[in-house]
């Protein structure tokens, strides 16, 4: 069943205003993908690159089918593929590997099979891997390295409980969540007022709270299961 972003992407097929709203809301996500893939953005100009990324995002909306995967994964792959093609066409080097080497598989003969970006209409394989690539890009927009999540995680159960109470609050307040997405920062005052959490605790564990909130709010079922969000009372 379609939920949250999936449902919005489905509705956007026939609603240009919703398309524009999604592109505006996910501008940090698109800029993060651009920053990870294009080594020399000045060779193109920021407006041109963002236009390419936005068109790819719109393309992802047009081909999206909620029965065949989550939209954020599809969008990430389509935008990356368009930017990679642009980089190849213009002979611009990539900033670094986008993590695809980690997705390589070993064939029956023991040879490594290089990972390649599949057609967006057939993104059904290895959903956990796609979720990881998508959340890495989203987290990057907030200046956060998702692969260091274990380091960000609170060690004390009491502190972790506070963090999850903040995630539940953000999930229940779309206005505050929208502000977080727009500014790529936690609205600390509103969170403190709404939850009674200590500001210093929030600042100390900002990275963890942001990543878990993104996972809870943006349809990452495998990662949500890995973090046991339902067990923490977080709706997903």
C-alpha positions as CSV (number, residue, x, y, z in Angstrom):
1,X,0.0,0.0,0.0
2,X,1.3,3.5,-0.9
3,X,2.2,5.7,2.1
4,X,3.4,9.2,2.7
5,X,6.0,10.1,0.0
6,X,4.9,7.1,-2.1
7,X,1.3,8.4,-2.1
8,X,2.4,11.9,-2.9
9,X,4.6,10.8,-5.8
10,X,1.6,8.8,-7.2
11,X,-0.7,11.8,-6.8
12,X,1.9,14.1,-8.4
13,X,1.5,12.3,-11.8
14,X,-1.6,14.3,-12.3
15,X,-0.8,17.4,-10.2
16,X,1.9,19.8,-11.3
17,X,1.7,21.8,-8.1
18,X,2.5,18.6,-6.1
19,X,5.5,18.0,-8.4
20,X,6.8,21.5,-7.7
21,X,6.2,21.0,-4.0
22,X,8.1,17.7,-4.0
23,X,11.0,19.2,-5.9
24,X,11.2,22.2,-3.6
25,X,11.0,20.0,-0.5
26,X,13.6,17.5,-1.8
27,X,16.0,20.2,-3.1
28,X,18.6,19.3,-0.4
29,X,18.3,15.6,-1.5
30,X,18.9,16.5,-5.2
31,X,21.8,18.9,-4.4
32,X,23.4,16.1,-2.3
33,X,23.3,13.7,-5.2
34,X,24.8,16.4,-7.5
35,X,27.6,17.0,-4.9
36,X,28.4,13.3,-4.6
37,X,28.6,12.6,-8.3
38,X,29.9,15.7,-10.2
39,X,33.5,16.6,-9.5
40,X,33.5,19.9,-11.2
41,X,30.0,21.5,-10.9
42,X,31.4,24.9,-12.0
43,X,32.0,23.3,-15.5
44,X,28.2,23.2,-15.8
45,X,26.8,25.8,-13.5
46,X,24.6,25.0,-10.5
47,X,21.4,25.9,-12.3
48,X,22.0,23.5,-15.2
49,X,22.9,20.6,-12.9
50,X,19.8,21.3,-10.7
51,X,17.7,21.5,-13.8
52,X,19.0,18.1,-14.9
53,X,18.4,16.6,-11.5
54,X,14.9,18.1,-11.2
55,X,13.9,16.7,-14.7
56,X,15.2,13.3,-13.6
57,X,13.1,13.6,-10.4
58,X,10.0,14.4,-12.5
59,X,10.9,11.4,-14.8
60,X,10.9,9.2,-11.7
61,X,7.5,10.4,-10.7
62,X,6.1,9.6,-14.2
63,X,7.4,6.0,-14.2
64,X,6.7,5.4,-10.5
65,X,4.5,2.5,-9.5
66,X,4.0,2.0,-5.8
67,X,3.6,-1.7,-6.2
68,X,7.1,-2.0,-7.5
69,X,9.1,-0.3,-4.8
70,X,9.4,2.9,-2.8
71,X,9.7,6.2,-4.6
72,X,12.8,7.6,-2.8
73,X,14.7,4.6,-4.0
74,X,13.5,5.0,-7.6
75,X,14.2,8.7,-7.6
76,X,17.7,8.3,-6.2
77,X,18.5,5.8,-9.0
78,X,17.0,7.8,-11.8
79,X,18.7,11.0,-10.8
80,X,22.0,9.3,-10.3
81,X,21.8,7.6,-13.6
82,X,21.0,10.9,-15.4
83,X,23.9,12.7,-13.7
84,X,26.3,9.9,-14.4
85,X,25.3,10.0,-18.0
86,X,25.9,13.7,-18.1
87,X,29.3,13.3,-16.4
88,X,30.3,10.7,-18.9
89,X,29.1,12.7,-21.9
90,X,31.1,15.7,-20.8
91,X,34.1,13.6,-19.7
92,X,33.8,14.9,-16.2
93,X,35.4,12.7,-13.5
94,X,33.3,11.5,-10.7
95,X,34.0,12.8,-7.2
96,X,34.5,9.3,-5.9
97,X,32.7,6.0,-6.0
98,X,29.1,6.4,-5.1
99,X,29.2,3.2,-3.1
100,X,28.3,1.0,-6.1
101,X,31.4,-1.1,-5.7
102,X,29.9,-2.4,-2.4
103,X,26.9,-3.6,-4.4
104,X,29.0,-5.9,-6.7
105,X,28.1,-9.6,-6.6
106,X,30.1,-12.7,-7.3
107,X,29.0,-14.9,-10.1
108,X,28.9,-18.7,-10.2
109,X,32.4,-18.8,-11.7
110,X,33.8,-16.6,-8.8
111,X,34.1,-13.5,-11.0
112,X,32.9,-10.2,-9.7
113,X,29.8,-8.9,-11.4
114,X,29.9,-5.1,-11.4
115,X,26.8,-3.3,-10.2
116,X,25.0,-1.2,-12.8
117,X,22.1,1.1,-12.5
118,X,19.0,-0.8,-13.6
119,X,16.1,0.6,-15.5
120,X,13.9,2.6,-13.1
121,X,10.8,0.4,-14.1
122,X,12.5,-2.7,-12.8
123,X,13.9,-1.6,-9.4
124,X,12.8,-4.6,-7.3
125,X,16.1,-6.3,-6.5
126,X,18.1,-5.8,-3.4
127,X,15.8,-3.2,-1.8
128,X,17.9,-2.9,1.3
129,X,20.9,-1.9,-0.8
130,X,18.9,0.7,-2.6
131,X,17.6,2.1,0.7
132,X,21.1,2.4,2.0
133,X,22.2,4.4,-1.1
134,X,19.1,6.6,-0.8
135,X,19.5,7.4,2.9
136,X,23.2,8.0,2.4
137,X,22.3,10.7,-0.1
138,X,19.5,12.2,2.1
139,X,21.8,12.3,5.2
140,X,24.5,13.9,3.2
141,X,22.3,16.9,2.6
142,X,22.3,17.4,6.4
143,X,26.1,17.1,6.6
144,X,25.7,13.6,8.1
145,X,27.6,10.4,7.1
146,X,25.0,7.6,7.4
147,X,27.7,5.0,7.5
148,X,28.7,6.3,10.9
149,X,25.3,5.9,12.4
150,X,26.6,3.4,15.0
151,X,29.0,6.1,16.3
152,X,26.1,8.6,16.5
153,X,23.9,6.2,18.4
154,X,23.4,7.1,22.1
155,X,25.0,4.5,24.4
156,X,22.7,5.1,27.4
157,X,19.2,3.7,27.0
158,X,17.7,6.7,28.7
159,X,19.2,9.0,26.2
160,X,18.2,6.8,23.3
161,X,14.6,6.9,24.7
162,X,14.7,10.7,24.6
163,X,15.9,10.5,21.0
164,X,13.0,8.3,20.0
165,X,10.5,10.5,21.7
166,X,11.8,13.4,19.5
167,X,11.4,11.2,16.4
168,X,7.8,10.4,17.4
169,X,7.2,14.1,17.9
170,X,8.6,15.0,14.5
171,X,6.5,12.3,12.9
172,X,3.4,13.6,14.6
173,X,4.0,17.3,13.6
174,X,4.2,17.7,9.8
175,X,4.9,21.4,10.2
176,X,8.0,20.9,12.3
177,X,9.1,18.0,10.1
178,X,8.7,20.2,7.0
179,X,10.8,22.9,8.7
180,X,13.6,20.4,9.4
181,X,13.5,19.3,5.7
182,X,13.6,22.9,4.5
183,X,16.4,24.1,6.7
184,X,18.3,20.8,6.9
185,X,18.5,21.4,10.7
186,X,16.5,20.3,13.8
187,X,14.0,23.0,14.9
188,X,15.4,22.8,18.4
189,X,13.2,25.3,20.2
190,X,10.0,23.7,18.9
191,X,11.2,20.3,19.7
192,X,12.2,21.3,23.2
193,X,8.8,23.0,23.8
194,X,7.0,20.1,22.3
195,X,8.8,17.3,24.1
196,X,10.5,18.8,27.1
197,X,13.8,17.4,26.0
198,X,17.0,19.0,27.0
199,X,18.5,21.2,24.3
200,X,22.1,20.0,25.0
201,X,21.0,16.4,24.6
202,X,19.4,17.2,21.2
203,X,22.5,19.0,20.0
204,X,24.8,16.2,21.1
205,X,22.7,13.6,19.3
206,X,21.5,15.6,16.4
207,X,22.9,13.3,13.8
208,X,21.2,10.2,15.2
209,X,17.9,12.0,15.5
210,X,17.9,13.3,12.0
211,X,18.9,10.0,10.4
212,X,16.3,8.0,12.3
213,X,13.6,10.6,11.5
214,X,14.4,10.5,7.8
215,X,14.1,6.7,7.9
216,X,10.8,6.8,9.8
217,X,9.3,9.6,7.6
218,X,10.5,8.5,4.1
219,X,9.5,4.9,3.6
220,X,12.6,2.8,4.4
221,X,10.9,-0.4,5.6
222,X,14.1,-2.5,5.7
223,X,16.1,0.1,7.6
224,X,13.1,0.8,9.9
225,X,13.0,-2.9,10.7
226,X,16.8,-2.9,11.4
227,X,16.3,-0.1,13.9
228,X,13.2,-1.7,15.3
229,X,11.3,1.6,15.0
230,X,7.9,-0.1,15.7
231,X,9.4,-1.5,18.9
232,X,10.3,2.0,19.9
233,X,6.7,3.2,19.3
234,X,7.6,5.0,16.0
235,X,5.0,4.6,13.3
236,X,6.4,3.7,9.9
